[in-house]
Structures are given as C-alpha cells and as structure tokens.
C-alpha cells in the first residue's frame, strides 16, 4: 500500500536554509547595535551618577573637587607633604567620591572589556594607613598589575584637580554646560595622569583614532615632541599596551561610534569624538587658563 506521508524536497530545504541565513545576516547586526545602545544607556546613567558625585563631594569639602590622588608625585627629589611611595597604596579620585555612589561598579562600563584588578588586601598606604580599596603606586611600563588597575571606564577633567597642589571647583567654569567634567576613557585606575598611577584616569583630552584631530582654537594634532602642550588627542600619551586596546576600539567611540560625557553643570550626553574639542596651551598661567568654547563641548574653563 502506498504511503500518504509527504516530505520536503532537498531544494525546498535549501531554500528555507538560505532564507534563514539571509534573515540572520540582516538581523544579527541590528541585534548587536541594540545591545550596544542598551549598554550606552546604562553607561550614561553611570556617568551621570559619577558626575553628580563630584558635586556631592564638593559640598562636604569646601567646594573643592576630589584630587587625582591623596599622595604627591616626587619630582627631582621633592614630593610635597605626602609623597607617593613605591609599592604602597594611595586613594585615587574614584576612591574619594565612591561614598557618594556606594558602589565601585558604577565606574565600570559593560563595554569596557578589561577586568578590574583589585587592591591587595591589607597593604599599607604611603602613610602607613590600612586601605580597603585604592591603587598601588609603581611604574607600569609593561602592563604590570600591582593592584587597583582598570577599576574605572571613565576619567576626570584634569583641569579641576591635580594631586592636591592645583585644585578648582565648578564655580570657576565659564561655560558649565559645555565644559566636560567626566568622560568615557580607556580602562584606567581612576588615578591621575602619571606612569605610577596605571593607565591615566585624569587627563586634558580624550582618546580618539589618530586620524581624528578636532579643531580646538589653535590646537593641532598631538605632538609628543612639542613643548606647546598640544593636547587635541590623548592617544599617544597612553602607555603602549593601552594604545593597542584603544586602536581596536577607542573609548571615544565605545558605543556605536559615540561616548558619554558628564558636564560641569551636572548633565550628561553622548557625542561623537569629532564633536569634542580637545585642549591646547593648558597650564597654570593666564596663557594656559582658557575660557572654553561657548556651546561646543571641551575640556577648558
């Protein structure tokens, strides 16, 4: 007796497989973009909290913003009242403001794939204090990890505070709605901008692809050999191992070509890297203290 069962032919199966493959090729990039957009939204919330933590800290410390670190860099044998000590810990700016957000996780973006390296338990600080969190002071030329590295996906505008010697507050900002306070940055320690502090966590500009050079007054492409402090691009000031990661996916393009920024008036917003003006002629003289660019986001005040 003949069977009444029907089956798909080979051609029909191949057609169905081809259709599924075409749909997958169309939809997978869309899903990936949607996932990255969700990460951007979460990070925008994080950076908003980190930005507001700066203001809360200032309320408790006479309107002075949290310094890069609570020890001083030793230069030519001089390190100020609290010199940093190799192999000892110190507190970076994220350690100083974390009580206002209650969670170190706020400082780490889901799109920042470098895992945090925690501070060794029980290690003493530069002044003999026992720290629960912090960063170990030591040179890191080859991505050596002593503790405290890569806890932050965001950096802080270095104009506002530099290891307690030069500090400012948002009251000094000429255009608070356009001057950047906190921003997406290479995975970092949340310290300052020196080699002993891990990947810099407090800078004067952002990391962008080398071919992107924003116009910022008279700023030109960053030149490491220049004495004019052209800081339109921070890329070449990163350690070599961090440059490798940033070339693969610059932090200024972390979320589908944009990054998040927190401003000196407390608001947060995403921008493309070529929409952000870097800083040139930075310093502590009237020439170096620039007034900002009005409605265009930048790092100056």
VEXDREN-2710 file (C-alpha; in Angstrom, 1 decimal):
% VEXDREN-2710
k/r/px/py/pz
1/UNK/0.0/0.0/0.0
2/UNK/1.3/3.5/-0.9
3/UNK/2.1/5.9/1.9
4/UNK/0.3/9.2/2.1
5/UNK/3.2/10.9/4.1
6/UNK/4.8/14.0/2.4
7/UNK/8.3/15.2/2.9
8/UNK/10.3/18.3/2.0
9/UNK/12.5/18.0/-1.1
10/UNK/16.2/18.8/-0.9
11/UNK/15.6/22.0/-2.9
12/UNK/12.9/23.2/-0.5
13/UNK/15.2/22.6/2.5
14/UNK/18.0/24.5/0.8
15/UNK/15.6/27.4/0.1
16/UNK/14.5/27.6/3.7
17/UNK/18.1/27.4/4.9
18/UNK/19.1/30.2/2.5
19/UNK/16.2/32.4/3.7
20/UNK/17.2/31.8/7.4
21/UNK/20.8/32.7/6.6
22/UNK/19.7/36.0/4.8
23/UNK/17.5/37.0/7.8
24/UNK/20.3/36.2/10.2
25/UNK/22.7/38.3/8.2
26/UNK/20.3/41.2/8.3
27/UNK/19.1/40.9/11.9
28/UNK/22.3/40.0/13.8
29/UNK/24.0/43.4/13.2
30/UNK/20.7/45.0/14.3
31/UNK/20.6/43.0/17.5
32/UNK/24.3/43.9/18.1
33/UNK/23.6/47.6/17.7
34/UNK/20.5/47.3/20.0
35/UNK/22.7/45.6/22.6
36/UNK/25.3/48.3/22.4
37/UNK/22.6/51.0/22.6
38/UNK/21.4/49.4/25.9
39/UNK/25.0/49.5/27.2
40/UNK/25.3/53.2/26.2
41/UNK/22.1/54.0/28.1
42/UNK/23.3/52.2/31.2
43/UNK/26.7/53.9/31.0
44/UNK/25.0/57.3/30.6
45/UNK/23.3/56.6/33.9
46/UNK/26.6/55.6/35.4
47/UNK/28.4/58.7/34.2
48/UNK/25.6/60.9/35.4
49/UNK/26.0/59.4/38.9
50/UNK/29.8/59.8/38.7
51/UNK/29.4/63.4/37.7
52/UNK/26.9/64.2/40.5
53/UNK/29.3/62.5/43.0
54/UNK/31.8/65.3/42.2
55/UNK/29.3/67.9/43.3
56/UNK/28.3/66.0/46.4
57/UNK/32.0/65.6/47.4
58/UNK/32.5/69.4/46.9
59/UNK/29.6/70.1/49.3
60/UNK/31.4/68.3/52.0
61/UNK/34.9/69.7/51.3
62/UNK/34.6/73.4/51.0
63/UNK/33.7/73.4/47.3
64/UNK/37.0/71.7/46.3
65/UNK/36.7/68.9/43.9
66/UNK/38.3/65.5/44.7
67/UNK/42.0/65.5/43.8
68/UNK/43.6/62.9/41.5
69/UNK/45.3/61.1/44.3
70/UNK/46.0/61.8/48.0
71/UNK/49.7/61.5/47.7
72/UNK/52.1/63.7/45.8
73/UNK/54.3/62.8/42.8
74/UNK/58.0/63.1/43.7
75/UNK/59.9/65.3/41.1
76/UNK/63.6/65.9/41.4
77/UNK/63.5/64.6/45.0
78/UNK/60.7/66.8/46.0
79/UNK/57.3/65.3/46.8
80/UNK/55.5/67.8/48.9
81/UNK/54.0/67.0/52.3
82/UNK/52.7/63.5/51.4
83/UNK/55.0/61.9/48.8
84/UNK/53.8/58.7/47.0
85/UNK/55.9/55.6/47.9
86/UNK/56.6/52.7/45.5
87/UNK/54.8/49.6/46.5
88/UNK/52.4/51.4/48.8
89/UNK/48.8/52.3/48.2
90/UNK/47.0/55.6/47.8
91/UNK/43.5/56.8/47.1
92/UNK/42.5/57.9/43.6
93/UNK/39.7/60.3/42.7
94/UNK/37.2/57.5/42.4
95/UNK/38.1/56.2/45.9
96/UNK/37.4/59.7/47.2
97/UNK/33.9/60.0/45.6
98/UNK/32.7/56.4/45.8
99/UNK/31.0/57.0/49.2
100/UNK/28.5/59.2/47.3
101/UNK/27.5/56.4/44.8
102/UNK/28.0/53.5/47.3
103/UNK/29.2/51.2/44.5
104/UNK/32.5/50.8/42.6
105/UNK/30.5/49.1/39.8
106/UNK/29.1/52.4/38.7
107/UNK/32.6/53.3/37.5
108/UNK/32.8/50.4/35.1
109/UNK/31.1/50.2/31.7
110/UNK/29.8/46.9/30.3
111/UNK/31.6/47.8/27.0
112/UNK/34.9/48.1/28.8
113/UNK/36.2/44.6/28.5
114/UNK/39.4/45.0/30.6
115/UNK/38.7/43.3/34.0
116/UNK/39.3/45.3/37.2
117/UNK/42.3/44.4/39.2
118/UNK/41.6/44.9/42.9
119/UNK/43.8/46.4/45.6
120/UNK/45.7/43.8/47.6
121/UNK/44.0/43.2/51.0
122/UNK/45.9/44.6/54.0
123/UNK/48.5/46.5/52.0
124/UNK/49.6/49.8/53.7
125/UNK/49.2/53.2/52.1
126/UNK/52.0/55.7/51.6
127/UNK/51.4/57.0/55.1
128/UNK/51.1/53.6/56.8
129/UNK/47.3/53.5/56.8
130/UNK/45.5/50.2/56.0
131/UNK/43.3/50.6/52.9
132/UNK/40.4/48.5/51.8
133/UNK/40.5/50.0/48.3
134/UNK/42.9/52.1/46.3
135/UNK/45.8/51.9/43.9
136/UNK/49.4/50.7/44.4
137/UNK/52.0/53.3/43.3
138/UNK/54.5/51.9/40.9
139/UNK/55.7/52.3/37.3
140/UNK/53.8/50.2/34.9
141/UNK/55.7/50.2/31.6
142/UNK/54.6/46.7/30.6
143/UNK/51.0/46.4/31.9
144/UNK/52.3/45.1/35.2
145/UNK/49.5/45.0/37.8
146/UNK/50.2/45.8/41.4
147/UNK/46.6/46.5/42.5
148/UNK/43.9/48.9/41.7
149/UNK/44.2/49.0/37.9
150/UNK/41.3/49.2/35.5
151/UNK/38.6/49.9/38.0
152/UNK/37.2/52.8/36.0
153/UNK/35.9/53.2/32.5
154/UNK/35.7/57.0/32.9
155/UNK/38.2/59.7/33.5
156/UNK/38.0/63.2/35.0
157/UNK/39.0/66.6/33.6
158/UNK/42.5/67.2/34.9
159/UNK/41.9/71.0/35.0
160/UNK/39.8/70.6/38.1
161/UNK/42.3/68.8/40.4
162/UNK/45.9/67.7/40.2
163/UNK/47.1/65.8/43.3
164/UNK/46.0/68.5/45.7
165/UNK/48.5/71.1/44.5
166/UNK/46.2/72.6/42.0
167/UNK/42.5/72.3/42.7
168/UNK/39.4/74.1/41.5
169/UNK/35.7/73.8/41.5
170/UNK/32.8/74.2/39.1
171/UNK/32.4/77.8/40.2
172/UNK/35.5/78.6/38.1
173/UNK/33.9/77.3/34.9
174/UNK/32.9/80.0/32.4
175/UNK/30.5/77.8/30.4
176/UNK/29.5/74.9/32.7
177/UNK/27.0/73.4/30.2
178/UNK/29.8/72.8/27.7
179/UNK/32.9/72.1/29.8
180/UNK/33.5/68.3/30.3
181/UNK/33.9/67.1/33.8
182/UNK/33.7/63.2/33.4
183/UNK/34.0/61.2/30.2
184/UNK/34.4/57.7/28.7
185/UNK/38.1/56.8/28.7
186/UNK/40.5/53.9/28.3
187/UNK/40.2/51.4/31.1
188/UNK/42.0/53.0/34.0
189/UNK/42.8/53.1/37.7
190/UNK/40.8/56.3/38.4
191/UNK/44.1/58.0/39.5
192/UNK/45.9/60.8/37.7
193/UNK/47.9/61.1/34.6
194/UNK/51.3/59.8/35.6
195/UNK/53.0/56.5/34.9
196/UNK/52.9/55.4/38.5
197/UNK/49.1/55.7/38.5
198/UNK/48.4/53.0/36.0
199/UNK/46.6/54.0/32.8
200/UNK/45.8/57.7/33.3
201/UNK/42.4/58.4/34.8
202/UNK/42.5/62.2/34.8
203/UNK/43.5/64.0/31.6
204/UNK/43.1/67.1/29.5
205/UNK/41.6/65.4/26.4
206/UNK/40.0/62.2/25.1
207/UNK/41.4/59.2/23.2
208/UNK/40.4/59.2/19.6
209/UNK/41.7/57.5/16.4
210/UNK/44.9/59.1/15.3
211/UNK/43.3/60.5/12.2
212/UNK/40.7/62.4/14.1
213/UNK/42.0/65.8/15.1
214/UNK/39.3/68.2/16.3
215/UNK/39.7/72.0/15.9
216/UNK/40.2/73.5/19.4
217/UNK/41.3/77.0/19.0
218/UNK/44.9/76.8/17.8
219/UNK/45.2/73.1/18.7
220/UNK/46.9/70.9/16.2
221/UNK/47.4/67.1/16.2
222/UNK/49.0/65.9/19.4
223/UNK/52.8/66.0/19.0
224/UNK/54.7/64.2/21.8
225/UNK/57.9/66.1/20.9
226/UNK/56.2/69.5/21.1
227/UNK/56.7/71.9/24.1
228/UNK/53.5/73.7/23.2
229/UNK/51.3/71.2/25.0
230/UNK/49.1/70.3/22.0
231/UNK/46.5/68.1/23.7
232/UNK/43.9/67.7/21.0
233/UNK/44.3/64.0/21.2
234/UNK/45.4/62.0/24.2
235/UNK/46.1/58.8/22.3
236/UNK/49.9/59.0/22.1
237/UNK/50.2/59.8/25.8
238/UNK/48.8/56.4/26.8
239/UNK/51.2/53.5/27.6
240/UNK/51.9/51.3/24.6
241/UNK/49.8/48.4/26.0
242/UNK/46.8/50.7/26.4
243/UNK/47.3/52.1/22.9
244/UNK/46.9/48.6/21.5
245/UNK/43.5/48.3/23.1
246/UNK/42.4/51.8/22.1
247/UNK/43.3/51.2/18.5
248/UNK/41.0/48.2/18.4
249/UNK/38.1/50.2/19.9
250/UNK/38.7/53.8/21.0
251/UNK/36.9/54.7/24.2
252/UNK/35.6/57.8/22.4
253/UNK/33.7/55.5/20.1
254/UNK/32.7/53.0/22.7
255/UNK/29.0/52.8/21.9
256/UNK/28.4/52.6/18.1
257/UNK/30.7/55.5/17.4
258/UNK/29.9/57.7/20.4
259/UNK/30.9/58.1/24.0
260/UNK/29.3/59.5/27.1
261/UNK/30.2/62.8/28.8
262/UNK/29.3/64.4/32.1
263/UNK/29.4/68.2/32.2
264/UNK/30.2/70.9/34.8
265/UNK/26.5/71.8/35.2
266/UNK/25.6/68.1/36.1
267/UNK/24.0/67.0/32.8
268/UNK/25.3/64.0/30.7
269/UNK/25.1/63.4/27.0
270/UNK/26.7/61.2/24.2
271/UNK/28.9/62.7/21.5
272/UNK/31.0/61.6/18.5
273/UNK/34.7/62.1/19.0
274/UNK/35.0/64.8/16.3
275/UNK/32.3/66.8/18.2
276/UNK/34.5/67.2/21.2
277/UNK/37.2/69.9/21.3
278/UNK/40.5/69.0/23.0
279/UNK/42.6/71.4/24.9
280/UNK/45.8/73.1/24.0
281/UNK/48.0/75.5/25.9
282/UNK/47.0/74.0/29.2
283/UNK/48.8/75.1/32.4
284/UNK/48.6/77.3/35.4
285/UNK/49.3/80.7/33.9
286/UNK/46.9/83.2/32.3
287/UNK/48.0/81.9/28.9
288/UNK/47.2/78.3/29.9
289/UNK/43.9/79.1/31.5
290/UNK/41.4/79.1/28.6
291/UNK/37.8/80.2/28.9
292/UNK/36.1/77.5/26.9
293/UNK/34.3/77.4/23.6
294/UNK/30.7/78.5/24.4
295/UNK/28.3/75.9/23.1
296/UNK/30.9/73.4/21.9
297/UNK/31.9/70.8/24.5
298/UNK/35.5/70.9/25.5
299/UNK/37.8/70.4/28.5
300/UNK/38.6/74.0/29.3
301/UNK/37.4/76.6/31.8
END
